[in-house]
Amino acid sequence: MAIFDTAVENVAQHLDAATTRVDFANRRDRMADYSLSVADWLVLLDGLPRLDGIRKAKDSTIGSVLLWSGVTQGERMCSPAAEMMRRQGKSTQDLSSQLTRMTYMDSRGSTLRLMRRVELYSGLLANACDEGLDLRVAAIDCIADEPNNESRGTNVGGEPQATLPYAAPTTLTMS
């Protein structure tokens, strides 16, 4: 058997033996009407310098998209919030640019800390979806769960620098 075939067989055996599987169809169904409140978005932004433009806009669309994508592992621009913008005849170009900048181009300092908070919030929402719980999750819990700022050091600008922990692979089911 070739190396590739052996690797594929090992992955298949691992997936067959896994006891915990993520039902992404359920998550997509549960998150279909989800929208992050402006109040919760502002809580996630609280204490993060250099994100004043996002904070002042008081528009939680970016947060809604990031959370939906984190929970469902879906393409961000296919999120209900982005789809709603298109149905309303609004351009999603600025949204896409902001998401790209936050996710790939400016992943340090306050933006990195925000993304870590969004990751924590996504985990809480994913758990609520999986357990059939209410999707109203307290954003303040994400800040409370944030690692101690002192242990992260600082970046060049003097802001706390977050580090994302390694996330173990999750066993997935396709639907």
Salt bridges, closest charged atoms under 4 A:
ASP52 OD1 - ARG55 NH1 2.54
GLU83 OE2 - ARG86 NH2 2.98
ASP106 OD1 - ARG108 NH1 2.73
GLU119 OE1 - ARG116 NH1 3.55
ASP130 OD2 - ARG27 NH2 2.65
ASP134 OD2 - ARG136 NH2 2.53
GLU146 OE2 - ARG113 NE 3.33
GLU146 OE1 - ARG117 NH2 3.09
GLU146 OE2 - ARG152 NH1 3.68
GLU159 OE2 - ARG50 NH1 2.71
